[in-house]
């Protein structure tokens, strides 16, 4: 079972220049197997930067960010991500092609695609889909990767009530030990995600600092 640990993580942009800006300030965080965490905060609070550290796309300026002791920026094969502008990460021509490209267990595609609500779209070209449909395709692809850590960026944006409920149900297809972190400003619609794991946590970001508001 995997554990994600951030210890004294700081991120400084344009360090040593007149444009230097602190994105994260000495973040300590331990995510245990099965955790579901919401990272919330206003614009510029640092939640997106924290999400990028967890994705392994930003290496901390100071401190360490690891999964089972391996730096996150070297462990990206163990991390799945669904970004808000999902079209940028969908590389195949059709939905079916995209899902087949990310899994070595294609027999799981019907169940995952059905739960997320894209089973009827397998033959559709991705360029023909709405933004909400593309986000659901990205979710299905992320689930099929069987990652140890899943990072979601505003997963409920543009989804109607039924589609949002399908996203929450689909998280039940993950390994029970998988960790899910959701970066969002929409706490209300993202709260149901917390019920899909062993422990739900709300983490608040402000001025690059992290505070845990609740855990249950």
N, C-alpha and C positions, 0 to 999 in steps of 0.2 A: 504494500500500500504506500502511495506516494505522499510526501509532505513538501509543501512549498514554504520556504523561509526567507524573509527579507530582514536583514540585520543592519541597522544604521544606514539605510539606503538614502543617499542624496543624489540629485541630478541637477547639474548646473549647465545651462545653455550659454554658448558663446563665452566660455570661461576665459578670464584674463583680457577681455575686450571691453570697450565702453558699453557694449550691449549685453553684458553679463546679466543673466536672470536665473534665479533659483526656481526650479520646477518642483522638486521634492526636497524636504528637509528632514533628514534622519528618521526615516520610516522603519519601524519594527513591526513585523507581521508574520504570524505563523498560521498557515492554512492546513488543516488536518484532512485526512481522507474523508470524503463524503461531504465536505463543507460546501455550502451555497452562500456566497457573499455578494451583497449589493454594495457597490462603491458609488456614493452619491455626493453631490456638491454642485455649486454654481459654476458658471463660465470662469475659466482661469484658476479654479481651485486646485488643480493638479490631478484630477481623477483620470484624465486621458493619458497623462504622462505615467501615472502608476500602471494603467492598463498596458502601456507599451513596454514598461519594464517587465511585467508579468508575461507578455507575449515573447519576450526575448529580443525585441527590435531596438530597445535602448539599453545600453550597458550603464549601470550606475557610475556616477563620477566618484562616489565614495560608498563604502559598505559593500555588502554582498547580497545577491538575489539568486537563489538556487532551488532546485527540485532534487530531493534526495542527495544533496551535496554537490550536484552538478550545476554549474552556472546556467541560468535560464537562457542566455544568449547562445549557449552551445547545445541546448537541449530542445531546440525548436521542433524536432520530430515527435516530441512527446506533448506538444502543445497544439491545440486547435483554436482557431480564431474566426469569429464572424464579425466583420466590420460593418458600420452603419451603411456605408455606400458599397453594398455587397457586390455590385457589378464589377468593381475593380479587382475582385479576387476570383471571379469565375472565368476560367480559362478555356472551357470547351464550347463547342457550337450548340449542343443540345443539353437539356437537363439530364437525360440518361447517360450521355457521354461524360458529363461532369461527375456524376455519382459513381460510375464505374471506374473512373480514373483515380479515385481516392481510396478505394477499398480492395482488400484481397478476399473479402467475403461477400461477393455480389448477391448471394442468396438472401442477405439481409436488406437489400435495397427496397423490395416491396413493403416490408413492415415499417421501415424508417420513413420512406417517402409517403406512405399512407398516413402515418401519425402526424407528420408535419403538414400534410395537405398538398403534396405535389405529385402524387401517384399518377394523376390524370395528365400531368404535364411532361412525362418522360420523353416524349417525341417532339416537344416544342423547342424552338430555338430560344436560347436565353435572351437574345436581343429583343424578342417579341414580348417578354414578360414585363409585368408592372414591377415597381420597386419593391412592393411587399412580397410578391411572388419570388423575386430574386433573393430576398432575404431568407425566405423559407427554404429555397434551394441551398443557400449557404449553410443554413442550420442542418439540413439533412446531410450535406457533405461533411460537416464538422462531426456530427454524430457517428457517421460511418468510419471515421478515422480511428475511433477507439482511443482517443488521447487521454492522458492522465490529468491534464489541465485544459479546461475549455474557458476561453475568454470571450464574452459577448459584449458588443458595443451597441447600446440602444436597441436591443433585439425586438422590442414591442413597437417601435416606430413604424407607422403606416399600416399596422395590422388591425383588422377588425377583431371583435370579441372572440369569435370562433377560432380564427387563426392564432390569436394570442394564447388561447387555451390549448390549442394543439402544440404550440411550442413548449408550454409547460409540461404537457403529457409526454412529449417526446424525450424529455430529459430522463424519464424513467427507463429509457432504453440504454442509458449509459451504465457502465460498470458502477456498482454502488460506491466504490472507493474514489471515483473520479471527482475532481474538484471543479466547481463552476464559479467563475467570477463575472458578475454583470456590472458594467459601467453604464450609469444612466442618470439622467436628471428627473426621470419619471418614476418616482418611487411607487406610487399607487398601482400602476399597471404592472410593475415588475415584482411586487411583493409575492405573488403566487409562486415565483421561482424558488423562493426560500423553502417551500414545503416539499420540494422534490428531492431533498438530500437528508443527510443524517443530522445536520445542524445548520440553521439559518442565521446569518450574521449581517448586520447593517454597519457599514464603515463610512464615515463622513470625512470628506476632504475639504480643507479650507486653508488657503495660502500655503499650499504644499505640505501641510501637516495632516496626519491621520488620527482620527478618533473613532473608537468602536462605540456605537450607540446602543447596540443590543446584540445579544446572542441567545439562541434558544434551540 
